[in-house]
Amino acid sequence: TSANQLKTIRQKAQGLMSNYIEQHIPISFITNIISAINDAITKRCIELSLDEMNEKLPTSFAWLAIGSQGRKEQLLLTDQDNALVYEDVQNDTEVKSYFVKLSKAINTKLEVVGFELCPAEMMASNPKWCLSVSQWKAQFKNWITHPDEDKMMLCNIFFDYDMVYGNHQLVDDMSNSIFKAIDGYEIFLNFMGRNALKNPPPLSFFRNFLVEDSGEHKDQFDIKARAIMPLVDAARLLILSHEIKDINSTMKRYEKLIDLEPQNKDLYESCINAFRILLRFRTQHGLKHKDSGRFIDVKSLSKSDRLKLKGCFKPVKDIQELVQIRFKLSQLM
């Protein structure tokens, strides 16, 4: 009945996940369980917030998890990424102010539960991410037909949306508009491909881990940017190129790609295995150090852990090569 009670449930879920990791339960099973708990907690925060609103719900809406929660890959308590879409209405200003107010209440409750507010404000309480379905369609079309670095980053975050609560038709309309815009501007996929190759490779020419050379994480390995995100970005791009919607998880995307491109089965299977190992590794590291698990001190790793990590880097390199050839990126670079 309150955000504080939900916080206790989420803390228990963290303990459950820790036990699963120690027992070597398959990571895909763990992500399914934790994602279901995260979704249930979010739904309850929405219901509690709706009950607190003084005004009647003006029209239907949908709450979207985006980023890693949208892909059902948010195992650790990282910051929240979400958005809201509502039905087109005449009096948009009043309706928008209702939904921004509702979103603020929901974001606040999720923060109490343990999901920190997003420092970049990628949340439904930001009026930029609380829009009617027509406004979302126009925004997606603009990102696709006039791509720049910022818009590509937004596509990477927002194209991994998953409906947690509300009117599914609104979300279907949004998805259809994305494919329609891409069909009319196919070079967008090439730009997206170029963006997917932005993350530097995990290993140097001498097969050493490429670590951060300055800043707070100097000499640490960024497992998210250098190993996990290249696999995530490639899966998103390839699934979009096949016009497949409603498959957001990276592992499920590669499974679907095996069906669509049996000739690349070995590569996609190696990407799934690498992703499983990397996600488990990051989660173990985050639980151990009580942080996001993103930056790893390579010197502290055992020899077998280093070898296990290095074994994941070949699929990263191979999938990036496939993207480079398929989307003719040498002409764009």
C-alpha positions as CSV (number, residue, x, y, z in Angstrom):
1,T,0.0,0.0,0.0
2,S,3.0,2.3,0.0
3,A,6.3,3.0,-1.7
4,N,8.2,2.0,1.5
5,Q,6.6,-1.4,1.5
6,L,7.5,-1.8,-2.2
7,K,11.1,-0.8,-1.2
8,T,11.2,-3.8,1.2
9,I,10.0,-6.1,-1.6
10,R,12.7,-4.9,-4.0
11,Q,15.4,-5.4,-1.3
12,K,14.2,-9.0,-0.9
13,A,14.4,-9.4,-4.7
14,Q,18.0,-8.2,-4.5
15,G,18.8,-10.9,-2.0
16,L,17.0,-13.5,-4.1
17,M,19.1,-12.4,-7.1
18,S,22.3,-12.6,-5.1
19,N,21.4,-16.2,-4.1
20,Y,20.5,-17.1,-7.7
21,I,23.9,-15.8,-8.9
22,E,25.8,-17.8,-6.3
23,Q,23.8,-20.9,-7.2
24,H,24.8,-20.4,-10.9
25,I,21.1,-20.3,-12.0
26,P,20.9,-19.4,-15.7
27,I,21.1,-15.6,-16.2
28,S,18.1,-15.7,-18.6
29,F,15.9,-17.1,-15.8
30,I,17.2,-14.5,-13.3
31,T,16.5,-11.6,-15.8
32,N,12.9,-12.9,-16.3
33,I,12.2,-13.1,-12.5
34,I,13.8,-9.7,-11.6
35,S,12.1,-8.0,-14.6
36,A,8.7,-9.4,-13.6
37,I,9.3,-8.1,-10.1
38,N,10.4,-4.6,-11.4
39,D,7.3,-4.4,-13.6
40,A,5.0,-5.4,-10.8
41,I,6.5,-2.8,-8.5
42,T,6.2,-0.1,-11.3
43,K,2.6,-1.0,-11.9
44,R,1.8,-0.7,-8.2
45,C,3.6,2.7,-8.1
46,I,1.3,3.8,-11.0
47,E,-1.8,2.5,-9.3
48,L,-1.0,4.3,-6.0
49,S,-0.2,7.5,-7.9
50,L,-3.5,7.4,-9.9
51,D,-5.4,6.9,-6.6
52,E,-3.7,10.1,-5.2
53,M,-4.6,12.3,-8.1
54,N,-7.4,14.8,-7.3
55,E,-8.7,14.9,-10.9
56,K,-10.3,12.1,-13.0
57,L,-8.1,10.4,-15.6
58,P,-8.6,12.6,-18.7
59,T,-7.8,10.0,-21.3
60,S,-6.0,6.7,-21.8
61,F,-2.2,6.4,-21.5
62,A,0.6,3.9,-21.5
63,W,3.7,3.9,-19.2
64,L,6.9,2.8,-21.0
65,A,10.1,1.4,-19.5
66,I,12.9,2.4,-21.8
67,G,16.7,1.5,-21.9
68,S,17.8,-1.5,-19.9
69,Q,14.4,-1.9,-18.1
70,G,12.7,-1.9,-21.5
71,R,15.0,-4.7,-22.6
72,K,14.3,-6.5,-19.4
73,E,18.0,-6.5,-18.6
74,Q,18.0,-4.2,-15.5
75,L,19.2,-6.5,-12.7
76,L,20.9,-4.1,-10.4
77,L,19.2,-1.0,-8.9
78,T,20.4,1.5,-11.6
79,D,18.6,4.8,-12.3
80,Q,15.2,4.8,-13.9
81,D,14.5,5.5,-17.6
82,N,10.8,5.8,-18.6
83,A,8.3,7.7,-20.7
84,L,4.6,8.2,-21.0
85,V,2.3,8.4,-24.1
86,Y,-1.3,9.5,-24.0
87,E,-4.2,9.5,-26.4
88,D,-4.6,12.6,-28.7
89,V,-7.0,15.1,-27.2
90,Q,-8.4,18.6,-27.9
91,N,-7.2,20.3,-24.7
92,D,-3.6,19.1,-24.8
93,T,-2.2,21.6,-22.4
94,E,-4.4,20.6,-19.5
95,V,-4.1,16.9,-20.2
96,K,-0.3,17.1,-20.5
97,S,0.0,18.9,-17.2
98,Y,-2.1,16.1,-15.6
99,F,0.2,13.4,-16.9
100,V,3.4,15.3,-16.0
101,K,2.0,15.6,-12.4
102,L,1.1,11.9,-12.4
103,S,4.6,11.0,-13.7
104,K,6.3,13.1,-11.0
105,A,4.4,11.1,-8.4
106,I,5.3,7.8,-10.0
107,N,9.0,8.7,-10.5
108,T,9.2,9.8,-6.8
109,K,7.8,6.5,-5.6
110,L,10.2,4.6,-7.8
111,E,13.0,6.6,-6.2
112,V,11.8,5.6,-2.8
113,V,11.9,1.9,-3.9
114,G,15.6,2.3,-4.9
115,F,15.6,3.3,-8.6
116,E,17.5,6.6,-8.6
117,L,16.2,9.5,-10.6
118,C,17.9,9.7,-14.0
119,P,20.5,12.4,-14.0
120,A,19.8,13.1,-17.7
121,E,16.1,13.4,-16.9
122,M,15.1,10.5,-19.2
123,M,11.9,10.2,-17.3
124,A,8.1,10.7,-17.9
125,S,8.1,13.6,-15.4
126,N,10.2,15.5,-18.0
127,P,7.6,17.2,-20.3
128,K,9.9,16.2,-23.3
129,W,9.2,12.5,-22.6
130,C,5.5,12.9,-21.7
131,L,3.7,13.3,-25.0
132,S,0.6,12.4,-27.0
133,V,0.8,9.6,-29.5
134,S,0.9,12.1,-32.4
135,Q,3.7,14.1,-30.8
136,W,5.7,10.9,-30.2
137,K,5.2,9.9,-33.9
138,A,6.4,13.3,-35.0
139,Q,9.4,13.2,-32.7
140,F,10.4,9.7,-33.9
141,K,10.0,10.8,-37.5
142,N,12.3,13.8,-36.9
143,W,14.9,11.6,-35.2
144,I,14.9,9.2,-38.1
145,T,14.8,11.7,-41.0
146,H,17.2,14.2,-39.5
147,P,19.7,12.0,-37.6
148,D,22.6,13.6,-35.6
149,E,24.6,12.3,-32.7
150,D,22.2,13.3,-30.0
151,K,19.2,11.9,-31.9
152,M,20.9,8.6,-32.5
153,M,21.6,8.3,-28.8
154,L,17.9,9.0,-28.1
155,C,16.9,6.3,-30.7
156,N,19.1,3.8,-28.9
157,I,17.4,4.5,-25.6
158,F,13.8,5.0,-26.7
159,F,13.6,2.3,-29.4
160,D,13.9,-0.3,-26.5
161,Y,10.6,0.6,-25.0
162,D,8.4,-1.9,-23.2
163,M,4.8,-1.2,-22.1
164,V,4.5,-1.7,-18.4
165,Y,0.9,-0.3,-17.9
166,G,-1.9,1.1,-20.0
167,N,-3.3,1.2,-23.5
168,H,-1.5,-1.2,-25.8
169,Q,-2.9,0.4,-29.0
170,L,-1.1,3.6,-28.4
171,V,2.2,1.7,-28.2
172,D,1.4,-0.3,-31.4
173,D,0.7,3.0,-33.2
174,M,4.1,4.3,-32.1
175,S,5.9,1.2,-33.2
176,N,4.2,1.3,-36.6
177,S,5.2,4.9,-37.1
178,I,8.9,4.0,-36.5
179,F,8.9,1.4,-39.3
180,K,7.0,3.7,-41.6
181,A,9.5,6.5,-41.1
182,I,12.5,4.0,-41.6
183,D,10.9,2.7,-44.8
184,G,10.8,6.2,-46.2
185,Y,14.4,7.0,-45.1
186,E,16.4,3.7,-45.2
187,I,19.8,5.4,-44.9
188,F,18.8,5.9,-41.2
189,L,19.8,2.3,-40.6
190,N,23.3,3.0,-42.0
191,F,23.6,6.0,-39.6
192,M,22.4,3.7,-36.8
193,G,25.0,1.2,-37.8
194,R,27.7,3.8,-37.7
195,N,26.6,4.7,-34.2
196,A,26.6,1.1,-33.1
197,L,30.3,0.9,-34.0
198,K,31.2,4.0,-31.9
199,N,32.1,2.0,-28.8
200,P,35.8,1.2,-28.9
201,P,36.9,-2.4,-29.0
202,P,37.5,-4.3,-25.7
203,L,41.1,-5.3,-26.5
204,S,44.2,-3.4,-27.7
205,F,46.4,-4.5,-30.6
206,F,48.5,-6.4,-28.1
207,R,45.4,-8.2,-26.7
208,N,45.4,-6.2,-23.5
209,F,42.2,-4.9,-21.9
210,L,41.5,-1.3,-23.1
211,V,41.0,0.6,-19.9
212,E,40.0,4.2,-19.1
213,D,43.0,6.5,-19.5
214,S,41.7,9.3,-17.3
215,G,39.1,10.5,-14.9
216,E,37.4,8.8,-11.9
217,H,37.7,5.3,-13.4
218,K,41.3,5.6,-14.7
219,D,42.8,2.1,-15.4
220,Q,39.4,0.4,-15.0
221,F,37.7,-1.6,-17.8
222,D,34.2,-0.3,-18.8
223,I,32.4,-3.6,-19.4
224,K,29.2,-1.8,-20.4
225,A,30.5,0.5,-23.1
226,R,33.2,-1.8,-24.5
227,A,31.5,-5.2,-24.4
228,I,27.8,-5.2,-23.4
229,M,26.5,-2.2,-25.5
230,P,28.1,-3.3,-28.8
231,L,26.1,-6.5,-28.6
232,V,22.9,-4.6,-27.5
233,D,23.3,-2.0,-30.3
234,A,23.9,-4.6,-33.0
235,A,20.9,-6.7,-32.0
236,R,18.6,-3.6,-32.0
237,L,19.8,-2.5,-35.4
238,L,19.5,-5.9,-37.0
239,I,16.0,-6.6,-35.6
240,L,14.9,-3.1,-36.7
241,S,16.2,-3.8,-40.2
242,H,13.8,-6.9,-40.3
243,E,10.9,-4.7,-39.1
244,I,10.3,-6.8,-36.0
245,K,8.6,-5.1,-33.1
246,D,7.8,-6.3,-29.6
247,I,11.1,-8.2,-29.1
248,N,13.2,-6.0,-26.9
249,S,15.5,-8.3,-24.9
250,T,19.0,-8.6,-26.5
251,M,19.1,-12.4,-26.1
252,K,15.6,-12.8,-27.6
253,R,16.5,-10.5,-30.5
254,Y,19.5,-12.8,-31.3
255,E,17.2,-15.9,-31.0
256,K,14.8,-14.3,-33.5
257,L,17.7,-13.4,-35.8
258,I,18.7,-17.1,-35.8
259,D,15.2,-17.9,-37.2
260,L,15.5,-15.1,-39.8
261,E,19.1,-15.7,-40.9
262,P,20.0,-19.3,-40.3
263,Q,23.2,-18.8,-42.2
264,N,24.5,-16.7,-39.3
265,K,23.3,-19.1,-36.6
266,D,26.8,-19.7,-35.2
267,L,27.6,-16.0,-34.9
268,Y,24.2,-15.1,-33.2
269,E,24.6,-18.1,-30.8
270,S,28.0,-16.9,-29.8
271,C,26.6,-13.4,-29.2
272,I,23.9,-14.9,-26.9
273,N,26.5,-16.8,-24.9
274,A,28.9,-13.8,-24.7
275,F,26.0,-11.6,-23.5
276,R,25.0,-14.1,-20.8
277,I,28.5,-14.2,-19.5
278,L,29.0,-10.4,-19.6
279,L,25.6,-9.7,-17.9
280,R,26.4,-12.3,-15.1
281,F,29.9,-10.9,-14.7
282,R,28.6,-7.3,-14.4
283,T,25.9,-8.3,-11.9
284,Q,28.3,-10.3,-9.7
285,H,30.7,-7.3,-9.7
286,G,27.9,-4.8,-8.9
287,L,26.6,-7.0,-6.0
288,K,30.1,-7.4,-4.6
289,H,30.9,-3.7,-4.8
290,K,27.4,-2.4,-4.2
291,D,27.5,-0.3,-7.4
292,S,26.4,-0.6,-11.1
293,G,29.1,-3.1,-11.8
294,R,30.1,-1.1,-14.9
295,F,33.8,-0.4,-14.2
296,I,36.1,-3.4,-13.4
297,D,39.6,-3.3,-12.0
298,V,41.2,-5.9,-14.3
299,K,44.2,-6.4,-12.0
300,S,41.9,-7.8,-9.3
301,L,40.5,-10.5,-11.6
302,S,41.7,-14.1,-11.5
303,K,43.4,-15.5,-14.6
304,S,40.3,-17.7,-15.4
305,D,38.0,-14.6,-15.1
306,R,40.3,-12.7,-17.5
307,L,40.2,-15.5,-20.0
308,K,36.4,-15.9,-19.7
309,L,36.0,-12.2,-20.4
310,K,38.4,-12.2,-23.3
311,G,36.5,-15.2,-24.8
312,C,33.4,-12.9,-25.0
313,F,35.2,-10.3,-27.1
314,K,35.5,-12.3,-30.4
315,P,31.7,-12.3,-30.9
316,V,31.7,-8.5,-30.2
317,K,34.3,-8.1,-32.9
318,D,32.5,-10.5,-35.3
319,I,29.1,-8.8,-34.9
320,Q,30.6,-5.4,-35.5
321,E,32.2,-6.7,-38.7
322,L,28.9,-8.0,-39.9
323,V,27.2,-4.6,-39.2
324,Q,30.0,-2.8,-41.0
325,I,29.7,-4.9,-44.1
326,R,25.9,-5.2,-44.2
327,F,25.3,-1.5,-43.8
328,K,28.2,-0.5,-46.0
329,L,29.7,1.6,-43.3
330,S,33.2,1.9,-44.8
331,Q,31.5,4.4,-47.2
332,L,30.0,6.4,-44.3
333,M,33.0,6.5,-42.0
